[in-house]
Amino acid sequence: MFEHTASRTKVILLFVFLIFLMFTIRLIQLQIIYSEKYGKMSEENSIRTMVVNPLRGYMYDRNGALIVDNRPAYTVTVVPAEFDTTQIKLLSEILNLDQQEIMNKIKREAKYNKFAPAKIKRDIDFKTLSLIEEYHEQLRGVDYVVESKRAYPPNVKGSHIFGYLREISDEQLAKAGDIYKRGDIIGATGIEAQYEKYLRGEKGYKFIIVDSRGRMVGSYNEGKDDKPPLEGDDLELTLDINVQALAESLLSNHKGALVAIDPTDGGIIALVSKPDFNLDLLSGVTPVELWKSLVDDKDTPLFNRATLTNYPPGSTFKMILAVAGLQEKLIDQNYRINCSGAFKFGNKVFKDLHVHGSTNVVEAIQRSCNVFFYQMMLKVGLDKWSEYASKFGFGKPTGIDIMEENSGLLPSESYYNRVYGKGKWTLGYTVSLGIGQGEVGVSPIQLASYAMALANQGKLYKPHIVNSIKFKKSRESKKLDVQFKQIDLNPEVWRLVREGLYRAVNLPGGTGAAARVPGVNVAGKTGTAQNPHGKDHAWFIGFAPYEDPKIAICVLVENVGFGGVYAAPIAGLCIEQYLYGEVIRNKQPKINLVKSEINGKLD
């Protein structure tokens, strides 16, 4: 019995040995004898994951016109694991890029994933695309993908509104988690950056079968495992693209800015900063030489003059003192001063441009009487002046949704004590603040918001360019909440100040006559801000129609002289374009002026 069992065990062991021997022989065949043959066969078909980038969301103006579109753009990619570095010279010549620059991009991607395509050059032309196809056999691992690039209206730049796109940085990538990958394009400035999470959309994926030469054979599993991309959400803006185009053209030969705002909700109708730049040049990867030329440009086209300037506002600030004096009951409509063309305080003489004679607050706004406001500054006092200016939003950002803004400078007693030392400054330091000169500094967006509050009698809306978001998933449109604060003043204060603004444009002696619009009652105030480095800066703020305001505006033209000569006519044309939908003054209609509400009381 034991002999039978031992014999059976030997048979089993022999059988097991023969099986292992067969596997060993077959393994030797596959790994050594037929390695080249079967290695090639295993490479014949492999699966590559292709990321499908979504189209960014579109932007529309307040009238539904498409103003920021997408167009197809081709990007050359290289898979590091597949690229034959002996062909770097050929690729360099085709792309017109330095060989080292190409290799740096390939190596950079290989450090993270050598099987993921590195993006080498974006927005190639048709000739380059044809050469890539022609030399496809030699350029293993080299391919191209279809991406999208922003397209803008031909007659509008909107550089500081829309903002530009750029390739994501390593620092941003580290904070982004799994949302972005190396080489992705994101919003860098303006609306593109502020609303990036809505505009970017969701990536899709395609699984493609490729052969050993990198040629696409077909979809894996008939595309059943693919994930389609989801386009970015659309933005419906408050801009009027025709007003924007006109404003850009009117400021094209100047340094300056223009902000037009809807006084019923704070929506930005137009926002211009000049000089500006071409957004197409900054889409994606910006050549170092181009970026340097923009940064070094003495005209600073990258600087947003609409939100970042910090200039004295000149006479556009006089209504702050008028409001403070009237609201605090320090003066009323019957209070008068005699303007002899100058005001002496201590041993210093503060000048006026004209002799205005007996002047009340409404006439002082109308004629821009400096002497009246020099004396008002001493009567109101520095801290009350600062308090009322703060109510209108000065000395702090407005919160406009384009991510770049200056707070400006609003002096107070504590400011002067900090700068000059307590007891080391006198009231003479503050007199010129009454006419918007001295150390006060503002931006056009702040002055436009101030004009809005004067127009609607105290509603200081938060300026915004995006009105609503149209979601692609739900196909619903959501209007964004509009924030505002109310500046509470006596109704008589609003009436008197607004009357002065009406007169400044429409009656003889007013400084803003150049802002008149046919058939519309415009109210406004000019300003000429002294500039120690050259000619004065020209300002104008205003609103229209006077009876039911639909637009408030601020215009700044740098280094040209008087606001009434240079800034006011630009404002008038933009108001005309917005209210009529065109500039109609060549038709020469009659100007229809309403009778002043309080003419009889003041004359």
C-alpha positions as CSV (number, residue, x, y, z in Angstrom):
1,M,0.0,0.0,0.0
2,F,2.8,2.4,0.9
3,E,4.6,1.5,-2.3
4,H,1.5,2.4,-4.3
5,T,1.1,5.8,-2.5
6,A,4.8,6.7,-3.1
7,S,4.4,5.9,-6.8
8,R,1.4,8.1,-7.1
9,T,3.2,11.0,-5.4
10,K,6.0,10.7,-7.9
11,V,3.6,10.9,-10.8
12,I,2.0,14.0,-9.4
13,L,5.3,15.7,-8.8
14,L,6.4,14.8,-12.3
15,F,3.2,16.3,-13.7
16,V,3.7,19.5,-11.8
17,F,7.3,19.8,-12.9
18,L,6.3,19.3,-16.5
19,I,3.7,22.1,-16.3
20,F,6.3,24.5,-14.8
21,L,8.8,23.5,-17.4
22,M,6.3,24.4,-20.1
23,F,5.5,27.8,-18.6
24,T,9.3,28.5,-18.3
25,I,10.0,27.6,-21.9
26,R,7.0,29.7,-23.1
27,L,8.2,32.6,-20.9
28,I,11.7,32.3,-22.4
29,Q,10.2,32.3,-25.9
30,L,8.1,35.5,-25.2
31,Q,10.7,37.4,-23.3
32,I,13.9,36.5,-25.3
33,I,13.3,34.6,-28.5
34,Y,10.2,36.5,-29.7
35,S,10.6,39.7,-27.7
36,E,10.9,42.0,-30.7
37,K,8.0,40.5,-32.5
38,Y,5.6,40.4,-29.6
39,G,6.8,43.7,-28.2
40,K,5.8,45.5,-31.4
41,M,2.5,43.7,-31.4
42,S,1.8,44.8,-27.8
43,E,2.5,48.4,-28.9
44,E,0.3,48.2,-32.0
45,N,-2.8,49.2,-30.0
46,S,-2.8,51.3,-26.8
47,I,-5.3,53.7,-25.2
48,R,-4.6,57.4,-24.8
49,T,-6.7,59.7,-22.8
50,M,-7.4,63.0,-24.5
51,V,-8.6,66.0,-22.5
52,V,-11.3,68.0,-24.2
53,N,-11.2,71.6,-22.9
54,P,-14.6,73.3,-22.8
55,L,-15.4,76.5,-24.5
56,R,-15.3,79.5,-22.1
57,G,-18.6,81.2,-21.4
58,Y,-19.7,84.0,-23.7
59,M,-20.3,87.6,-22.7
60,Y,-23.3,89.7,-23.9
61,D,-23.9,93.4,-23.5
62,R,-27.1,94.9,-21.9
63,N,-28.9,94.8,-25.3
64,G,-28.1,91.1,-25.9
65,A,-25.2,91.7,-28.4
66,L,-22.5,89.0,-28.3
67,I,-19.3,90.9,-27.3
68,V,-16.8,88.2,-26.2
69,D,-16.8,85.1,-28.4
70,N,-14.6,82.0,-28.9
71,R,-12.8,81.0,-32.1
72,P,-10.8,77.7,-32.8
73,A,-7.1,77.8,-32.2
74,Y,-4.6,75.0,-32.7
75,T,-2.0,74.1,-30.1
76,V,1.1,71.9,-30.7
77,T,1.7,69.2,-28.1
78,V,4.5,66.8,-27.4
79,V,4.3,63.5,-25.3
80,P,7.7,63.3,-23.6
81,A,7.7,59.5,-23.4
82,E,7.3,59.2,-27.2
83,F,9.3,62.2,-28.5
84,D,12.5,61.4,-30.4
85,T,14.9,64.1,-29.3
86,T,17.0,63.7,-32.4
87,Q,14.1,65.5,-34.2
88,I,14.3,68.6,-32.0
89,K,15.9,70.6,-34.8
90,L,13.1,69.9,-37.2
91,L,10.4,70.7,-34.7
92,S,12.3,73.9,-33.8
93,E,12.3,75.0,-37.4
94,I,8.6,74.2,-37.9
95,L,7.5,76.1,-34.8
96,N,10.1,78.9,-35.1
97,L,11.0,78.4,-31.5
98,D,14.3,78.0,-29.8
99,Q,15.3,74.3,-29.3
100,Q,16.1,74.8,-25.7
101,E,12.8,76.4,-25.0
102,I,11.0,73.4,-26.5
103,M,13.1,71.0,-24.5
104,N,12.5,72.9,-21.3
105,K,8.8,72.6,-21.8
106,I,9.0,68.9,-22.5
107,K,11.3,68.2,-19.5
108,R,9.0,70.3,-17.3
109,E,6.0,68.2,-18.1
110,A,8.0,64.9,-18.0
111,K,8.8,65.6,-14.3
112,Y,5.2,65.2,-13.5
113,N,3.9,62.8,-16.1
114,K,5.9,61.7,-19.1
115,F,2.9,60.3,-20.8
116,A,0.8,63.5,-20.7
117,P,1.2,65.9,-23.7
118,A,3.1,69.1,-23.0
119,K,1.7,72.2,-24.7
120,I,4.5,73.7,-26.8
121,K,3.0,76.5,-28.9
122,R,-0.5,77.9,-29.0
123,D,-2.5,79.4,-31.8
124,I,-0.4,78.2,-34.7
125,D,-1.2,79.3,-38.2
126,F,-2.3,77.0,-41.1
127,K,1.1,76.7,-42.6
128,T,2.6,75.4,-39.3
129,L,-0.3,73.0,-38.9
130,S,0.3,71.7,-42.4
131,L,4.0,71.1,-41.7
132,I,3.2,69.2,-38.5
133,E,0.9,66.9,-40.6
134,E,3.5,66.5,-43.3
135,Y,6.3,65.5,-40.9
136,H,4.1,63.4,-38.6
137,E,6.0,60.2,-39.3
138,Q,9.3,61.7,-38.1
139,L,7.9,63.7,-35.3
140,R,6.7,60.9,-33.0
141,G,4.8,62.1,-30.0
142,V,4.1,65.5,-31.7
143,D,0.5,66.3,-32.2
144,Y,-1.9,69.2,-32.1
145,V,-5.2,69.8,-30.3
146,V,-8.0,72.2,-31.1
147,E,-8.5,74.7,-28.3
148,S,-10.5,78.0,-28.2
149,K,-9.3,81.6,-28.1
150,R,-11.2,84.7,-27.2
151,A,-12.6,86.9,-30.0
152,Y,-13.7,90.5,-29.5
153,P,-15.7,93.0,-31.5
154,P,-13.6,94.7,-34.2
155,N,-14.3,98.3,-32.9
156,V,-13.9,97.7,-29.1
157,K,-10.9,96.7,-27.0
158,G,-12.3,96.6,-23.5
159,S,-8.9,95.8,-22.2
160,H,-9.4,96.7,-18.6
161,I,-13.0,95.3,-18.5
162,F,-12.8,91.9,-20.0
163,G,-9.2,91.2,-18.9
164,Y,-6.8,88.8,-20.4
165,L,-6.1,85.0,-20.1
166,R,-2.8,83.4,-19.4
167,E,-1.3,79.9,-18.7
168,I,-1.7,78.8,-15.1
169,S,1.4,79.3,-13.0
170,D,2.9,76.7,-10.7
171,E,1.8,78.7,-7.7
172,Q,-1.8,78.8,-8.9
173,L,-1.7,75.1,-9.8
174,A,-0.6,74.2,-6.3
175,K,-3.7,75.9,-4.8
176,A,-6.1,74.7,-7.5
177,G,-6.4,71.1,-6.6
178,D,-7.7,68.8,-9.4
179,I,-9.6,71.6,-11.2
180,Y,-6.7,72.6,-13.4
181,K,-3.8,70.8,-15.1
182,R,-0.4,72.1,-16.3
183,G,-0.8,74.2,-19.4
184,D,-4.4,75.2,-18.7
185,I,-5.5,78.8,-19.5
186,I,-7.2,80.8,-16.8
187,G,-8.5,84.4,-16.3
188,A,-5.7,86.7,-15.2
189,T,-7.4,90.1,-14.9
190,G,-10.8,91.8,-15.2
191,I,-14.0,89.9,-15.6
192,E,-12.1,86.8,-16.9
193,A,-10.4,86.5,-13.5
194,Q,-13.3,87.7,-11.3
195,Y,-15.8,85.2,-12.8
196,E,-13.3,82.4,-13.6
197,K,-15.2,79.7,-11.8
198,Y,-18.3,80.4,-14.0
199,L,-16.6,81.0,-17.3
200,R,-14.2,78.0,-17.3
201,G,-16.7,75.2,-17.7
202,E,-15.9,71.5,-17.0
203,K,-13.4,69.4,-18.9
204,G,-14.3,66.4,-21.0
205,Y,-12.4,63.2,-21.8
206,K,-12.0,61.0,-24.9
207,F,-10.4,57.6,-24.9
208,I,-8.6,57.0,-28.2
209,I,-6.9,53.8,-29.5
210,V,-3.5,54.7,-31.1
211,D,-1.0,52.5,-32.9
212,S,2.7,52.3,-32.2
213,R,3.3,55.3,-34.4
214,G,0.9,57.5,-32.4
215,R,-1.7,57.4,-35.1
216,M,-5.3,57.4,-33.9
217,V,-7.0,54.2,-34.8
218,G,-10.4,54.9,-33.3
219,S,-12.5,55.5,-30.2
220,Y,-12.1,53.1,-27.3
221,N,-15.2,51.1,-26.6
222,E,-17.1,53.0,-29.3
223,G,-16.8,56.2,-27.2
224,K,-19.2,54.8,-24.5
225,D,-16.7,55.8,-21.8
226,D,-16.1,59.3,-23.1
227,K,-17.2,62.3,-21.0
228,P,-18.3,65.3,-23.0
229,P,-17.1,68.8,-21.8
230,L,-19.6,71.3,-20.4
231,E,-19.3,74.8,-21.7
232,G,-18.7,77.7,-19.3
233,D,-21.6,79.8,-18.1
234,D,-22.4,82.9,-20.0
235,L,-22.3,86.4,-18.5
236,E,-24.9,89.1,-19.3
237,L,-23.1,92.4,-18.8
238,T,-24.4,95.9,-18.0
239,L,-22.2,97.4,-20.8
240,D,-23.6,99.2,-23.8
241,I,-21.1,98.2,-26.4
242,N,-21.9,101.1,-28.7
243,V,-21.3,103.6,-25.9
244,Q,-18.1,101.7,-25.1
245,A,-16.9,101.9,-28.7
246,L,-17.7,105.7,-28.9
247,A,-15.9,106.4,-25.6
248,E,-12.8,104.5,-26.7
249,S,-12.7,106.4,-30.0
250,L,-13.1,109.8,-28.3
251,L,-10.2,109.1,-25.9
252,S,-8.0,107.4,-28.4
253,N,-5.5,110.3,-28.7
254,H,-5.4,111.0,-25.0
255,K,-4.4,109.7,-21.7
256,G,-7.5,109.4,-19.5
257,A,-10.5,107.5,-18.5
258,L,-14.3,107.4,-18.7
259,V,-16.8,105.7,-16.6
260,A,-20.6,105.7,-17.3
261,I,-22.9,104.2,-14.9
262,D,-26.7,103.4,-14.6
263,P,-28.0,105.4,-11.6
264,T,-31.0,103.1,-11.2
265,D,-28.8,100.0,-10.3
266,G,-25.1,100.8,-10.5
267,G,-24.5,98.9,-13.7
268,I,-21.5,100.0,-15.7
269,I,-22.5,101.3,-19.1
270,A,-18.9,102.0,-20.3
271,L,-15.5,101.9,-18.7
272,V,-12.5,103.1,-20.7
273,S,-8.8,103.6,-19.8
274,K,-6.4,105.0,-22.3
275,P,-3.9,104.1,-23.5
276,D,-4.9,100.5,-23.6
277,F,-3.7,97.3,-25.2
278,N,-4.8,94.5,-27.6
279,L,-6.2,91.6,-25.6
280,D,-5.4,89.2,-28.5
281,L,-1.7,89.6,-27.8
282,L,-2.0,88.4,-24.2
283,S,-4.1,85.3,-24.8
284,G,-2.4,82.2,-23.4
285,V,1.4,82.3,-23.3
286,T,2.7,85.9,-23.8
287,P,6.2,86.2,-25.3
288,V,8.6,87.8,-22.8
289,E,9.6,90.5,-25.2
290,L,5.9,91.6,-25.7
291,W,5.2,91.6,-22.0
292,K,8.4,93.7,-21.3
293,S,7.4,96.2,-24.0
294,L,4.0,96.7,-22.4
295,V,5.5,97.0,-18.9
296,D,8.2,99.4,-20.0
297,D,5.9,101.6,-22.1
298,K,6.0,105.2,-20.8
299,D,2.3,105.6,-21.5
300,T,1.5,102.6,-19.1
301,P,-1.2,100.9,-21.1
302,L,-1.5,98.1,-18.5
303,F,-2.5,100.7,-15.8
304,N,-6.2,101.1,-15.4
305,R,-6.8,104.8,-15.1
306,A,-10.5,104.3,-14.5
307,T,-10.0,102.6,-11.2
308,L,-6.4,103.1,-10.1
309,T,-5.7,106.8,-10.6
310,N,-5.3,109.0,-7.5
311,Y,-5.7,112.6,-8.8
312,P,-7.2,115.7,-7.2
313,P,-10.8,116.0,-8.4
314,G,-10.7,119.8,-8.8
315,S,-14.1,121.6,-8.8
316,T,-16.1,118.4,-9.3
317,F,-15.7,118.0,-5.5
318,K,-17.4,121.3,-4.6
319,M,-20.8,119.6,-4.1
320,I,-19.3,117.8,-1.0
321,L,-19.0,121.1,0.8
322,A,-22.4,122.3,-0.5
323,V,-24.0,119.2,0.9
324,A,-22.2,119.4,4.2
325,G,-22.9,123.1,4.7
326,L,-26.6,122.8,3.8
327,Q,-27.3,119.5,5.7
328,E,-25.5,120.8,8.9
329,K,-27.5,124.0,8.5
330,L,-24.4,126.2,8.4
331,I,-25.8,127.9,5.3
332,D,-29.1,128.0,3.4
333,Q,-30.1,129.1,-0.1
334,N,-30.0,132.7,1.0
335,Y,-26.5,132.6,2.4
336,R,-24.2,134.7,0.2
337,I,-20.6,135.7,0.0
338,N,-18.9,138.4,-2.1
339,C,-16.4,137.0,-4.6
340,S,-13.8,139.6,-5.5
341,G,-11.7,137.1,-7.5
342,A,-9.4,136.1,-4.6
343,F,-9.6,135.1,-0.9
344,K,-6.9,136.0,1.6
345,F,-6.3,133.7,4.6
346,G,-3.3,134.6,6.8
347,N,-0.5,135.7,4.6
348,K,-1.6,133.6,1.6
349,V,-3.9,134.6,-1.3
350,F,-6.1,131.9,-2.8
351,K,-7.2,132.9,-6.3
352,D,-10.3,132.5,-8.4
353,L,-10.6,132.6,-12.2
354,H,-13.3,135.3,-12.2
355,V,-14.9,138.0,-10.1
356,H,-18.4,136.5,-9.3
357,G,-19.7,139.2,-6.9
358,S,-22.5,138.3,-4.6
359,T,-22.9,134.5,-4.8
360,N,-25.1,131.8,-3.1
361,V,-24.5,128.1,-3.0
362,V,-26.5,127.3,-6.2
363,E,-24.7,130.0,-8.2
364,A,-21.4,128.9,-6.7
365,I,-21.9,125.5,-8.2
366,Q,-23.1,126.9,-11.5
367,R,-20.2,129.3,-12.0
368,S,-17.6,127.2,-10.1
369,C,-16.8,130.0,-7.7
370,N,-13.6,129.1,-5.8
371,V,-13.9,131.9,-3.3
372,F,-17.3,130.7,-2.0
373,F,-15.9,127.2,-1.4
374,Y,-12.6,128.4,0.2
375,Q,-14.7,130.1,2.8
376,M,-17.1,127.1,3.1
377,M,-14.1,124.9,3.8
378,L,-13.3,127.0,6.9
379,K,-16.9,127.1,7.9
380,V,-17.6,123.4,7.6
381,G,-14.2,122.2,8.9
382,L,-11.9,119.4,7.9
383,D,-13.5,116.5,9.7
384,K,-17.0,117.3,8.6
385,W,-15.8,117.7,5.0
386,S,-14.1,114.3,5.3
387,E,-17.2,112.8,6.9
388,Y,-19.5,113.8,4.1
389,A,-17.0,112.8,1.4
390,S,-16.8,109.4,3.0
391,K,-20.6,109.1,2.8
392,F,-20.3,109.4,-1.0
393,G,-17.7,106.6,-1.0
394,F,-14.4,108.5,-1.2
395,G,-11.4,107.2,0.6
396,K,-12.3,103.5,0.0
397,P,-12.8,101.1,-2.9
398,T,-16.2,101.1,-4.6
399,G,-16.0,97.3,-4.9
400,I,-16.4,97.2,-8.7
401,D,-16.1,93.6,-10.0
402,I,-12.9,93.8,-12.0
403,M,-10.4,93.1,-9.2
404,E,-8.2,96.2,-9.4
405,E,-9.0,99.4,-7.6
406,N,-7.4,102.2,-5.6
407,S,-8.9,103.5,-2.4
408,G,-7.8,107.1,-3.1
409,L,-6.9,109.5,-0.4
410,L,-9.3,111.4,1.8
411,P,-7.5,113.6,4.3
412,S,-8.8,114.2,7.9
413,E,-7.4,115.8,11.0
414,S,-5.9,112.5,12.1
415,Y,-4.2,112.2,8.6
416,Y,-2.6,115.7,9.0
417,N,-1.5,114.9,12.6
418,R,0.1,111.7,11.4
419,V,1.8,113.3,8.4
420,Y,2.8,116.7,9.7
421,G,2.6,116.2,13.5
422,K,0.0,117.4,15.9
423,G,0.0,121.1,16.2
424,K,2.4,121.6,13.3
425,W,-0.2,122.3,10.6
426,T,-2.7,125.1,10.3
427,L,-6.1,125.6,8.7
428,G,-4.3,127.1,5.7
429,Y,-3.3,123.6,4.8
430,T,-7.0,122.8,4.3
431,V,-8.4,125.8,2.3
432,S,-7.5,124.3,-1.1
433,L,-9.4,121.1,-0.3
434,G,-12.6,123.1,-0.7
435,I,-12.1,123.2,-4.4
436,G,-10.8,119.6,-4.7
437,Q,-7.1,120.5,-4.7
438,G,-4.3,119.6,-2.3
439,E,-3.9,116.1,-0.9
440,V,-7.3,114.7,-1.8
441,G,-7.0,111.9,-4.4
442,V,-9.8,110.1,-6.3
443,S,-10.4,107.8,-9.2
444,P,-12.9,108.1,-12.1
445,I,-14.9,105.1,-10.8
446,Q,-15.3,106.9,-7.4
447,L,-16.4,110.2,-9.1
448,A,-18.8,108.3,-11.4
449,S,-20.4,106.7,-8.3
450,Y,-20.6,110.1,-6.7
451,A,-22.4,111.4,-9.8
452,M,-24.7,108.5,-9.6
453,A,-25.7,109.4,-6.0
454,L,-26.2,113.0,-7.0
455,A,-28.4,111.8,-9.8
456,N,-30.6,109.5,-7.9
457,Q,-30.6,111.5,-4.6
458,G,-28.6,109.3,-2.4
459,K,-28.6,105.7,-3.6
460,L,-25.0,104.7,-3.7
461,Y,-25.1,101.4,-5.6
462,K,-22.1,99.1,-5.7
463,P,-20.7,99.5,-9.3
464,H,-20.8,96.2,-11.3
465,I,-20.3,95.1,-14.8
466,V,-21.9,91.6,-14.6
467,N,-25.7,91.8,-14.4
468,S,-26.6,88.1,-14.5
469,I,-25.1,84.6,-15.1
470,K,-26.7,82.2,-17.5
471,F,-25.9,78.7,-16.3
472,K,-25.3,76.0,-19.0
473,K,-26.3,73.0,-16.8
474,S,-29.7,74.3,-15.7
475,R,-30.2,76.7,-18.6
476,E,-31.4,79.2,-16.0
477,S,-30.4,82.8,-15.7
478,K,-29.7,84.3,-12.3
479,K,-29.5,88.1,-11.7
480,L,-26.8,89.0,-9.2
481,D,-27.8,90.9,-6.1
482,V,-27.2,94.6,-6.2
483,Q,-25.9,96.2,-3.0
484,F,-26.4,99.9,-2.1
485,K,-26.4,102.2,0.8
486,Q,-28.6,105.3,1.2
487,I,-27.1,108.7,1.8
488,D,-29.8,110.4,3.9
489,L,-30.0,114.1,3.3
490,N,-32.8,116.7,3.6
491,P,-34.7,116.7,0.3
492,E,-34.1,120.5,0.0
493,V,-30.3,119.8,0.1
494,W,-30.6,117.4,-2.9
495,R,-32.8,120.0,-4.7
496,L,-30.4,122.9,-4.3
497,V,-27.3,121.0,-5.2
498,R,-28.9,119.4,-8.2
499,E,-30.2,122.8,-9.3
500,G,-26.6,124.1,-9.3
501,L,-25.6,121.1,-11.5
502,Y,-28.4,121.8,-13.9
503,R,-27.5,125.4,-14.2
504,A,-23.8,124.6,-14.7
505,V,-24.6,123.0,-18.0
506,N,-27.7,124.8,-19.2
507,L,-27.6,128.5,-18.1
508,P,-25.3,131.4,-19.0
509,G,-22.3,131.5,-16.7
510,G,-22.2,127.8,-16.3
511,T,-18.9,126.0,-17.0
512,G,-20.3,122.8,-18.5
513,A,-22.2,124.0,-21.6
514,A,-20.1,121.7,-23.8
515,A,-21.9,118.7,-22.3
516,R,-25.3,119.8,-23.6
517,V,-27.3,117.2,-25.5
518,P,-30.0,118.0,-28.0
519,G,-33.4,117.5,-26.5
520,V,-32.1,116.4,-23.2
521,N,-31.5,118.2,-19.9
522,V,-28.0,117.3,-18.7
523,A,-26.7,118.3,-15.3
524,G,-23.0,118.3,-14.4
525,K,-19.9,119.9,-13.1
526,T,-16.5,120.6,-14.6
527,G,-13.2,120.3,-12.8
528,T,-9.7,121.4,-13.6
529,A,-7.1,119.7,-11.4
530,Q,-3.7,121.3,-11.0
531,N,-0.8,119.0,-12.0
532,P,2.7,119.8,-10.8
533,H,4.2,117.7,-13.6
534,G,2.6,119.4,-16.6
535,K,-0.7,120.7,-17.9
536,D,-3.8,120.5,-15.7
537,H,-6.1,117.4,-15.8
538,A,-9.6,118.0,-17.1
539,W,-12.6,116.4,-15.3
540,F,-16.4,116.3,-15.9
541,I,-19.1,114.6,-13.9
542,G,-22.8,114.7,-14.7
543,F,-26.0,112.8,-15.3
544,A,-29.0,112.9,-17.6
545,P,-31.9,113.4,-18.1
546,Y,-32.1,115.8,-15.2
547,E,-35.7,114.9,-14.5
548,D,-35.3,111.1,-14.5
549,P,-31.6,110.2,-14.7
550,K,-30.7,107.1,-16.8
551,I,-26.9,107.7,-17.0
552,A,-24.3,109.2,-14.8
553,I,-20.8,109.8,-16.1
554,C,-17.2,110.8,-15.2
555,V,-14.6,111.8,-17.8
556,L,-10.9,112.4,-17.1
557,V,-8.5,113.7,-19.7
558,E,-5.0,114.1,-18.5
559,N,-2.6,117.0,-19.2
560,V,-4.9,119.0,-21.5
561,G,-6.3,122.0,-19.4
562,F,-9.9,123.0,-18.6
563,G,-12.6,120.4,-17.9
564,G,-15.2,122.5,-19.7
565,V,-13.2,122.5,-22.9
566,Y,-11.9,118.9,-23.1
567,A,-13.9,116.5,-20.7
568,A,-17.4,118.0,-21.0
569,P,-17.9,117.5,-24.8
570,I,-16.8,113.8,-24.5
571,A,-19.4,113.3,-21.8
572,G,-22.1,114.9,-23.8
573,L,-21.5,112.7,-26.8
574,C,-21.5,109.5,-24.8
575,I,-24.8,110.6,-23.0
576,E,-26.3,111.3,-26.4
577,Q,-25.2,107.9,-27.8
578,Y,-26.7,106.1,-24.8
579,L,-30.0,107.9,-24.6
580,Y,-30.7,108.1,-28.4
581,G,-28.8,105.0,-29.5
582,E,-26.8,107.2,-31.9
583,V,-25.2,110.7,-32.0
584,I,-27.9,112.8,-33.5
585,R,-26.6,116.4,-33.1
586,N,-25.7,116.6,-36.8
587,K,-29.4,116.8,-37.4
588,Q,-29.4,120.0,-35.4
589,P,-32.6,119.6,-33.3
590,K,-33.4,122.4,-30.9
591,I,-32.3,122.0,-27.3
592,N,-35.3,121.7,-25.0
593,L,-34.5,123.3,-21.6
594,V,-36.9,123.0,-18.7
595,K,-37.5,126.0,-16.5
596,S,-35.3,125.9,-13.4
597,E,-37.2,124.7,-10.3
598,I,-35.9,127.6,-8.1
599,N,-34.8,130.3,-10.5
600,G,-37.3,132.7,-9.1
601,K,-36.1,132.2,-5.6
602,L,-32.5,132.8,-6.3
603,D,-32.2,135.5,-8.9
